[in-house]
Amino acid sequence: MRDLKGRPRTSARSGASGGHAAATLSSAPAALLEAAARVLAPLVKLLIARGVTYQAASEMLKRVYVRAGQKHFTGEAATDTQLSLVTGLNRKEIRRLTDDSLQSAAPESRAAQAEARHSSPAQ
């Protein structure tokens, strides 16, 4: 089986799912996921302390995955299908995340929303 660039696949998953199902904890290398959890734990603690919700952090992580997926296909523009396959996000989500008008709009944390309400002049 070959990947999207025509190279032989070396993954244990190749051909197993037949679709583009997202990698689960059981199919991804456990040691890598455990290391990622250790790296992310202090960052998540900081995000919580600063009022950043899971939804906002999740949205940011999706955008990071899409950008990394785009860089994965060097020298060529990645299609939505290719990005979907390498990120595990569906094509509709890929389109939404790559839309230029939405790309610049970062989700606001609850703390930032509250600060904006309290700092705006009374009417």
VMD Tcl script that builds the backbone (N, CA, C; Angstrom):
set m [mol new atoms 369]
animate dup $m
set s [atomselect $m all]
$s set {name element resname resid chain x y z} {
  {N N MET 1 A 0.840 -1.171 0.000}
  {CA C MET 1 A 0.000 0.000 0.000}
  {C C MET 1 A 0.890 1.242 0.000}
  {N N ARG 2 A 0.447 2.299 -0.682}
  {CA C ARG 2 A 1.236 3.518 -0.793}
  {C C ARG 2 A 0.507 4.682 -0.143}
  {N N ASP 3 A 1.298 5.679 0.332}
  {CA C ASP 3 A 0.696 6.867 0.929}
  {C C ASP 3 A 0.271 7.823 -0.176}
  {N N LEU 4 A -0.161 9.027 0.200}
  {CA C LEU 4 A -0.684 9.982 -0.765}
  {C C LEU 4 A 0.381 10.520 -1.710}
  {N N LYS 5 A 1.648 10.402 -1.359}
  {CA C LYS 5 A 2.732 10.853 -2.224}
  {C C LYS 5 A 3.311 9.709 -3.047}
  {N N GLY 6 A 2.729 8.516 -2.943}
  {CA C GLY 6 A 3.192 7.384 -3.707}
  {C C GLY 6 A 4.301 6.584 -3.053}
  {N N ARG 7 A 4.657 6.931 -1.825}
  {CA C ARG 7 A 5.704 6.196 -1.117}
  {C C ARG 7 A 5.095 4.979 -0.444}
  {N N PRO 8 A 5.876 3.916 -0.275}
  {CA C PRO 8 A 5.348 2.735 0.429}
  {C C PRO 8 A 4.992 3.099 1.866}
  {N N ARG 9 A 3.857 2.604 2.325}
  {CA C ARG 9 A 3.440 2.838 3.710}
  {C C ARG 9 A 4.173 1.882 4.630}
  {N N THR 10 A 4.577 2.408 5.797}
  {CA C THR 10 A 5.268 1.564 6.760}
  {C C THR 10 A 4.467 1.394 8.029}
  {N N SER 11 A 3.333 2.074 8.109}
  {CA C SER 11 A 2.500 2.036 9.302}
  {C C SER 11 A 1.818 0.682 9.470}
  {N N ALA 12 A 1.623 0.284 10.716}
  {CA C ALA 12 A 0.897 -0.953 11.002}
  {C C ALA 12 A -0.568 -0.810 10.617}
  {N N ARG 13 A -1.055 0.434 10.514}
  {CA C ARG 13 A -2.448 0.695 10.171}
  {C C ARG 13 A -2.720 0.584 8.691}
  {N N SER 14 A -1.703 0.581 7.846}
  {CA C SER 14 A -1.944 0.710 6.410}
  {C C SER 14 A -2.942 -0.329 5.924}
  {N N GLY 15 A -4.028 0.183 5.387}
  {CA C GLY 15 A -5.052 -0.680 4.832}
  {C C GLY 15 A -5.980 -1.287 5.864}
  {N N ALA 16 A -5.710 -1.114 7.133}
  {CA C ALA 16 A -6.500 -1.766 8.165}
  {C C ALA 16 A -7.911 -1.205 8.250}
  {N N SER 17 A -8.043 0.116 8.132}
  {CA C SER 17 A -9.359 0.700 8.325}
  {C C SER 17 A -10.122 0.870 7.026}
  {N N GLY 18 A -9.410 0.998 5.911}
  {CA C GLY 18 A -10.070 1.197 4.643}
  {C C GLY 18 A -10.574 2.613 4.458}
  {N N GLY 19 A -10.695 3.401 5.512}
  {CA C GLY 19 A -11.167 4.772 5.436}
  {C C GLY 19 A -10.155 5.707 6.034}
  {N N HIS 20 A -10.623 6.875 6.461}
  {CA C HIS 20 A -9.708 7.821 7.079}
  {C C HIS 20 A -10.078 8.036 8.546}
  {N N ALA 21 A -10.436 6.964 9.219}
  {CA C ALA 21 A -10.800 7.062 10.631}
  {C C ALA 21 A -9.645 7.628 11.431}
  {N N ALA 22 A -9.970 8.479 12.385}
  {CA C ALA 22 A -8.942 9.097 13.217}
  {C C ALA 22 A -8.222 8.038 14.035}
  {N N ALA 23 A -6.938 8.289 14.241}
  {CA C ALA 23 A -6.143 7.363 15.050}
  {C C ALA 23 A -6.673 7.374 16.477}
  {N N THR 24 A -6.779 6.225 17.052}
  {CA C THR 24 A -7.207 6.126 18.433}
  {C C THR 24 A -6.003 5.833 19.297}
  {N N LEU 25 A -6.210 5.861 20.596}
  {CA C LEU 25 A -5.119 5.563 21.503}
  {C C LEU 25 A -4.551 4.182 21.242}
  {N N SER 26 A -5.391 3.228 20.851}
  {CA C SER 26 A -4.908 1.869 20.634}
  {C C SER 26 A -4.092 1.729 19.358}
  {N N SER 27 A -4.327 2.595 18.347}
  {CA C SER 27 A -3.592 2.467 17.099}
  {C C SER 27 A -2.348 3.352 17.043}
  {N N ALA 28 A -2.262 4.336 17.898}
  {CA C ALA 28 A -1.090 5.216 17.924}
  {C C ALA 28 A -0.077 4.653 18.908}
  {N N PRO 29 A 1.198 4.952 18.691}
  {CA C PRO 29 A 2.216 4.463 19.622}
  {C C PRO 29 A 1.959 4.995 21.038}
  {N N ALA 30 A 1.753 4.093 21.960}
  {CA C ALA 30 A 1.399 4.466 23.328}
  {C C ALA 30 A 2.470 5.335 23.975}
  {N N ALA 31 A 3.727 5.024 23.763}
  {CA C ALA 31 A 4.804 5.797 24.386}
  {C C ALA 31 A 4.801 7.244 23.898}
  {N N LEU 32 A 4.529 7.457 22.621}
  {CA C LEU 32 A 4.483 8.814 22.078}
  {C C LEU 32 A 3.329 9.600 22.686}
  {N N LEU 33 A 2.172 8.971 22.797}
  {CA C LEU 33 A 1.024 9.650 23.386}
  {C C LEU 33 A 1.247 9.953 24.861}
  {N N GLU 34 A 1.893 9.044 25.565}
  {CA C GLU 34 A 2.200 9.294 26.979}
  {C C GLU 34 A 3.164 10.463 27.117}
  {N N ALA 35 A 4.163 10.537 26.248}
  {CA C ALA 35 A 5.118 11.651 26.270}
  {C C ALA 35 A 4.407 12.963 25.949}
  {N N ALA 36 A 3.508 12.936 24.966}
  {CA C ALA 36 A 2.755 14.137 24.616}
  {C C ALA 36 A 1.899 14.599 25.795}
  {N N ALA 37 A 1.290 13.673 26.506}
  {CA C ALA 37 A 0.477 14.024 27.674}
  {C C ALA 37 A 1.336 14.688 28.753}
  {N N ARG 38 A 2.545 14.175 28.955}
  {CA C ARG 38 A 3.441 14.781 29.952}
  {C C ARG 38 A 3.852 16.192 29.538}
  {N N VAL 39 A 4.086 16.402 28.256}
  {CA C VAL 39 A 4.468 17.726 27.763}
  {C C VAL 39 A 3.290 18.696 27.847}
  {N N LEU 40 A 2.105 18.209 27.529}
  {CA C LEU 40 A 0.922 19.071 27.499}
  {C C LEU 40 A 0.368 19.415 28.879}
  {N N ALA 41 A 0.593 18.566 29.872}
  {CA C ALA 41 A -0.010 18.775 31.195}
  {C C ALA 41 A 0.274 20.162 31.774}
  {N N PRO 42 A 1.522 20.643 31.806}
  {CA C PRO 42 A 1.752 21.987 32.350}
  {C C PRO 42 A 1.108 23.088 31.500}
  {N N LEU 43 A 1.076 22.895 30.188}
  {CA C LEU 43 A 0.440 23.867 29.312}
  {C C LEU 43 A -1.057 23.929 29.574}
  {N N VAL 44 A -1.693 22.782 29.733}
  {CA C VAL 44 A -3.129 22.738 30.017}
  {C C VAL 44 A -3.417 23.399 31.367}
  {N N LYS 45 A -2.555 23.155 32.337}
  {CA C LYS 45 A -2.721 23.791 33.654}
  {C C LYS 45 A -2.687 25.316 33.505}
  {N N LEU 46 A -1.767 25.835 32.704}
  {CA C LEU 46 A -1.674 27.275 32.453}
  {C C LEU 46 A -2.903 27.788 31.714}
  {N N LEU 47 A -3.351 27.057 30.707}
  {CA C LEU 47 A -4.535 27.467 29.962}
  {C C LEU 47 A -5.752 27.572 30.881}
  {N N ILE 48 A -5.927 26.575 31.746}
  {CA C ILE 48 A -7.045 26.599 32.695}
  {C C ILE 48 A -6.928 27.801 33.622}
  {N N ALA 49 A -5.722 28.035 34.124}
  {CA C ALA 49 A -5.502 29.160 35.036}
  {C C ALA 49 A -5.816 30.495 34.368}
  {N N ARG 50 A -5.634 30.571 33.055}
  {CA C ARG 50 A -5.884 31.814 32.314}
  {C C ARG 50 A -7.289 31.873 31.717}
  {N N GLY 51 A -8.125 30.886 32.026}
  {CA C GLY 51 A -9.518 30.915 31.579}
  {C C GLY 51 A -9.761 30.421 30.172}
  {N N VAL 52 A -8.790 29.716 29.583}
  {CA C VAL 52 A -8.973 29.180 28.241}
  {C C VAL 52 A -9.716 27.856 28.355}
  {N N THR 53 A -10.850 27.766 27.692}
  {CA C THR 53 A -11.681 26.565 27.777}
  {C C THR 53 A -11.128 25.451 26.900}
  {N N TYR 54 A -11.612 24.242 27.151}
  {CA C TYR 54 A -11.245 23.101 26.319}
  {C C TYR 54 A -11.637 23.360 24.870}
  {N N GLN 55 A -12.827 23.943 24.663}
  {CA C GLN 55 A -13.295 24.190 23.312}
  {C C GLN 55 A -12.327 25.109 22.560}
  {N N ALA 56 A -11.856 26.168 23.206}
  {CA C ALA 56 A -10.910 27.090 22.570}
  {C C ALA 56 A -9.578 26.403 22.305}
  {N N ALA 57 A -9.094 25.616 23.263}
  {CA C ALA 57 A -7.825 24.906 23.089}
  {C C ALA 57 A -7.947 23.848 21.993}
  {N N SER 58 A -9.077 23.167 21.944}
  {CA C SER 58 A -9.309 22.150 20.922}
  {C C SER 58 A -9.321 22.779 19.532}
  {N N GLU 59 A -9.966 23.917 19.399}
  {CA C GLU 59 A -10.013 24.635 18.127}
  {C C GLU 59 A -8.598 25.026 17.693}
  {N N MET 60 A -7.803 25.506 18.634}
  {CA C MET 60 A -6.426 25.884 18.333}
  {C C MET 60 A -5.621 24.662 17.902}
  {N N LEU 61 A -5.800 23.534 18.580}
  {CA C LEU 61 A -5.063 22.323 18.242}
  {C C LEU 61 A -5.442 21.807 16.850}
  {N N LYS 62 A -6.716 21.926 16.488}
  {CA C LYS 62 A -7.142 21.537 15.143}
  {C C LYS 62 A -6.407 22.376 14.101}
  {N N ARG 63 A -6.298 23.680 14.358}
  {CA C ARG 63 A -5.610 24.572 13.419}
  {C C ARG 63 A -4.122 24.216 13.320}
  {N N VAL 64 A -3.522 23.851 14.439}
  {CA C VAL 64 A -2.117 23.432 14.434}
  {C C VAL 64 A -1.959 22.156 13.614}
  {N N TYR 65 A -2.865 21.218 13.779}
  {CA C TYR 65 A -2.822 19.974 12.995}
  {C C TYR 65 A -2.933 20.265 11.494}
  {N N VAL 66 A -3.837 21.159 11.122}
  {CA C VAL 66 A -4.015 21.470 9.703}
  {C C VAL 66 A -2.755 22.133 9.150}
  {N N ARG 67 A -2.185 23.091 9.896}
  {CA C ARG 67 A -0.950 23.738 9.421}
  {C C ARG 67 A 0.179 22.726 9.283}
  {N N ALA 68 A 0.307 21.827 10.251}
  {CA C ALA 68 A 1.345 20.795 10.175}
  {C C ALA 68 A 1.081 19.858 8.996}
  {N N GLY 69 A -0.186 19.544 8.756}
  {CA C GLY 69 A -0.544 18.703 7.621}
  {C C GLY 69 A -0.194 19.370 6.302}
  {N N GLN 70 A -0.414 20.679 6.211}
  {CA C GLN 70 A -0.068 21.410 4.995}
  {C C GLN 70 A 1.443 21.381 4.766}
  {N N LYS 71 A 2.213 21.504 5.818}
  {CA C LYS 71 A 3.676 21.471 5.694}
  {C C LYS 71 A 4.177 20.069 5.368}
  {N N HIS 72 A 3.398 19.054 5.711}
  {CA C HIS 72 A 3.761 17.665 5.433}
  {C C HIS 72 A 3.901 17.434 3.927}
  {N N PHE 73 A 3.074 18.135 3.148}
  {CA C PHE 73 A 3.078 17.983 1.695}
  {C C PHE 73 A 3.919 19.095 1.077}
  {N N THR 74 A 5.222 19.023 1.251}
  {CA C THR 74 A 6.128 20.053 0.739}
  {C C THR 74 A 6.141 20.054 -0.783}
  {N N GLY 75 A 6.206 21.256 -1.345}
  {CA C GLY 75 A 6.303 21.390 -2.793}
  {C C GLY 75 A 4.994 21.242 -3.544}
  {N N GLU 76 A 3.909 20.971 -2.862}
  {CA C GLU 76 A 2.612 20.835 -3.527}
  {C C GLU 76 A 1.518 21.299 -2.570}
  {N N ALA 77 A 0.445 21.788 -3.137}
  {CA C ALA 77 A -0.687 22.198 -2.317}
  {C C ALA 77 A -1.460 20.945 -1.914}
  {N N ALA 78 A -1.688 20.805 -0.632}
  {CA C ALA 78 A -2.417 19.644 -0.133}
  {C C ALA 78 A -3.906 19.817 -0.385}
  {N N THR 79 A -4.565 18.751 -0.801}
  {CA C THR 79 A -6.014 18.792 -0.985}
  {C C THR 79 A -6.687 18.587 0.370}
  {N N ASP 80 A -7.968 18.924 0.428}
  {CA C ASP 80 A -8.726 18.698 1.660}
  {C C ASP 80 A -8.715 17.220 2.037}
  {N N THR 81 A -8.798 16.353 1.039}
  {CA C THR 81 A -8.795 14.912 1.302}
  {C C THR 81 A -7.462 14.477 1.889}
  {N N GLN 82 A -6.363 14.965 1.332}
  {CA C GLN 82 A -5.049 14.615 1.866}
  {C C GLN 82 A -4.904 15.104 3.301}
  {N N LEU 83 A -5.333 16.350 3.554}
  {CA C LEU 83 A -5.256 16.890 4.914}
  {C C LEU 83 A -6.134 16.091 5.866}
  {N N SER 84 A -7.289 15.677 5.394}
  {CA C SER 84 A -8.180 14.866 6.213}
  {C C SER 84 A -7.521 13.546 6.596}
  {N N LEU 85 A -6.856 12.932 5.643}
  {CA C LEU 85 A -6.205 11.646 5.906}
  {C C LEU 85 A -5.063 11.757 6.906}
  {N N VAL 86 A -4.253 12.808 6.797}
  {CA C VAL 86 A -3.095 12.897 7.700}
  {C C VAL 86 A -3.447 13.470 9.064}
  {N N THR 87 A -4.543 14.241 9.175}
  {CA C THR 87 A -4.902 14.844 10.460}
  {C C THR 87 A -5.987 14.092 11.215}
  {N N GLY 88 A -6.819 13.344 10.481}
  {CA C GLY 88 A -7.937 12.669 11.128}
  {C C GLY 88 A -9.168 13.554 11.261}
  {N N LEU 89 A -9.088 14.793 10.761}
  {CA C LEU 89 A -10.239 15.691 10.765}
  {C C LEU 89 A -11.041 15.463 9.485}
  {N N ASN 90 A -12.362 15.652 9.554}
  {CA C ASN 90 A -13.153 15.450 8.338}
  {C C ASN 90 A -12.966 16.619 7.368}
  {N N ARG 91 A -13.315 16.398 6.104}
  {CA C ARG 91 A -13.072 17.406 5.070}
  {C C ARG 91 A -13.844 18.692 5.313}
  {N N LYS 92 A -15.044 18.587 5.858}
  {CA C LYS 92 A -15.822 19.792 6.155}
  {C C LYS 92 A -15.079 20.651 7.179}
  {N N GLU 93 A -14.511 20.009 8.180}
  {CA C GLU 93 A -13.733 20.714 9.202}
  {C C GLU 93 A -12.460 21.306 8.589}
  {N N ILE 94 A -11.814 20.569 7.704}
  {CA C ILE 94 A -10.620 21.069 7.015}
  {C C ILE 94 A -10.961 22.334 6.239}
  {N N ARG 95 A -12.055 22.303 5.484}
  {CA C ARG 95 A -12.467 23.491 4.718}
  {C C ARG 95 A -12.720 24.667 5.641}
  {N N ARG 96 A -13.401 24.420 6.746}
  {CA C ARG 96 A -13.688 25.503 7.692}
  {C C ARG 96 A -12.399 26.090 8.255}
  {N N LEU 97 A -11.468 25.224 8.599}
  {CA C LEU 97 A -10.228 25.680 9.223}
  {C C LEU 97 A -9.270 26.344 8.245}
  {N N THR 98 A -9.378 26.027 6.968}
  {CA C THR 98 A -8.478 26.622 5.992}
  {C C THR 98 A -9.074 27.847 5.310}
  {N N ASP 99 A -10.320 28.160 5.614}
  {CA C ASP 99 A -10.947 29.362 5.072}
  {C C ASP 99 A -10.217 30.583 5.632}
  {N N ASP 100 A -9.704 31.421 4.759}
  {CA C ASP 100 A -8.901 32.575 5.185}
  {C C ASP 100 A -9.629 33.496 6.150}
  {N N SER 101 A -10.919 33.706 5.932}
  {CA C SER 101 A -11.644 34.614 6.806}
  {C C SER 101 A -11.770 34.061 8.217}
  {N N LEU 102 A -11.879 32.752 8.352}
  {CA C LEU 102 A -11.979 32.147 9.670}
  {C C LEU 102 A -10.611 31.892 10.280}
  {N N GLN 103 A -9.586 31.737 9.444}
  {CA C GLN 103 A -8.245 31.428 9.931}
  {C C GLN 103 A -7.739 32.537 10.852}
  {N N SER 104 A -8.073 33.773 10.539}
  {CA C SER 104 A -7.552 34.882 11.338}
  {C C SER 104 A -8.332 35.099 12.628}
  {N N ALA 105 A -9.535 34.558 12.724}
  {CA C ALA 105 A -10.368 34.756 13.909}
  {C C ALA 105 A -10.069 33.674 14.939}
  {N N ALA 106 A -9.281 34.022 15.946}
  {CA C ALA 106 A -8.944 33.069 17.003}
  {C C ALA 106 A -10.049 33.077 18.055}
  {N N PRO 107 A -10.376 31.909 18.595}
  {CA C PRO 107 A -11.408 31.882 19.637}
  {C C PRO 107 A -10.947 32.631 20.871}
  {N N GLU 108 A -11.854 33.352 21.492}
  {CA C GLU 108 A -11.538 34.147 22.667}
  {C C GLU 108 A -11.800 33.335 23.932}
  {N N SER 109 A -10.923 33.454 24.921}
  {CA C SER 109 A -11.125 32.754 26.182}
  {C C SER 109 A -12.221 33.441 26.982}
  {N N ARG 110 A -12.775 32.720 27.933}
  {CA C ARG 110 A -13.799 33.316 28.800}
  {C C ARG 110 A -13.236 34.492 29.575}
  {N N ALA 111 A -11.978 34.383 29.997}
  {CA C ALA 111 A -11.350 35.477 30.743}
  {C C ALA 111 A -11.264 36.732 29.871}
  {N N ALA 112 A -10.888 36.562 28.597}
  {CA C ALA 112 A -10.791 37.703 27.692}
  {C C ALA 112 A -12.173 38.305 27.433}
  {N N GLN 113 A -13.193 37.455 27.313}
  {CA C GLN 113 A -14.547 37.953 27.098}
  {C C GLN 113 A -15.022 38.745 28.318}
  {N N ALA 114 A -14.754 38.213 29.511}
  {CA C ALA 114 A -15.158 38.907 30.745}
  {C C ALA 114 A -14.428 40.229 30.890}
  {N N GLU 115 A -13.135 40.236 30.581}
  {CA C GLU 115 A -12.355 41.463 30.666}
  {C C GLU 115 A -12.888 42.511 29.707}
  {N N ALA 116 A -13.260 42.093 28.509}
  {CA C ALA 116 A -13.802 43.030 27.514}
  {C C ALA 116 A -15.125 43.630 28.000}
  {N N ARG 117 A -15.952 42.805 28.642}
  {CA C ARG 117 A -17.241 43.316 29.177}
  {C C ARG 117 A -17.015 44.332 30.277}
  {N N HIS 118 A -16.057 44.058 31.173}
  {CA C HIS 118 A -15.833 44.933 32.320}
  {C C HIS 118 A -15.038 46.175 31.973}
  {N N SER 119 A -14.239 46.113 30.926}
  {CA C SER 119 A -13.419 47.275 30.576}
  {C C SER 119 A -14.111 48.204 29.589}
  {N N SER 120 A -15.232 47.764 28.994}
  {CA C SER 120 A -15.933 48.630 28.054}
  {C C SER 120 A -16.660 49.732 28.831}
  {N N PRO 121 A -16.677 50.938 28.259}
  {CA C PRO 121 A -17.331 52.065 28.961}
  {C C PRO 121 A -18.836 51.822 29.159}
  {N N ALA 122 A -19.344 52.250 30.290}
  {CA C ALA 122 A -20.777 52.098 30.584}
  {C C ALA 122 A -21.581 52.978 29.661}
  {N N GLN 123 A -22.719 52.449 29.239}
  {CA C GLN 123 A -23.557 53.228 28.293}
  {C C GLN 123 A -24.766 53.750 28.967}
}
mol reanalyze $m
mol bondsrecalc $m
mol representation Tube
mol addrep $m
